[in-house]
Amino acid sequence: MAIETAIGKFGYTKGPNVYVVDREALADPLLARLPTHQKKWRIGHFGRDLPAGYLETLETGVNQIEDPDMSAYYEELRSVIQGPLWDWDRIVKIWKINTGQYDYLVRRYIARQTIP
């Protein structure tokens, strides 16, 4: 596993046996839903902080995300991005994610991450 900010050439040259975590969330469905904390950026390239336990989750395939709301959101998202293609439950969850029905979980996670 590798954490990178420019995944294109790096990911291509590492081959199919290396999982590349994209901190700029161009290719990461969970991180793409989180805000950036960068002050200096260019359009389309916004670095994100990784939720605690996210790397362990990706390495093992078992949800180890520490925050309960982010963990619950990831479970819903994972069934959308990894579930059986024509499974009715997956289709319903796609609808719910696209209409913001799980956004409250992300908002609560973000609120806990904000430093007072």
Summary of the structure (lengths in Angstrom):
residues: 116
radius of gyration: 14.9
end to end distance: 33.1
largest distance: 44.2
contacts: 279
relative contact order: 0.12
helix: 47%
strand: 7%
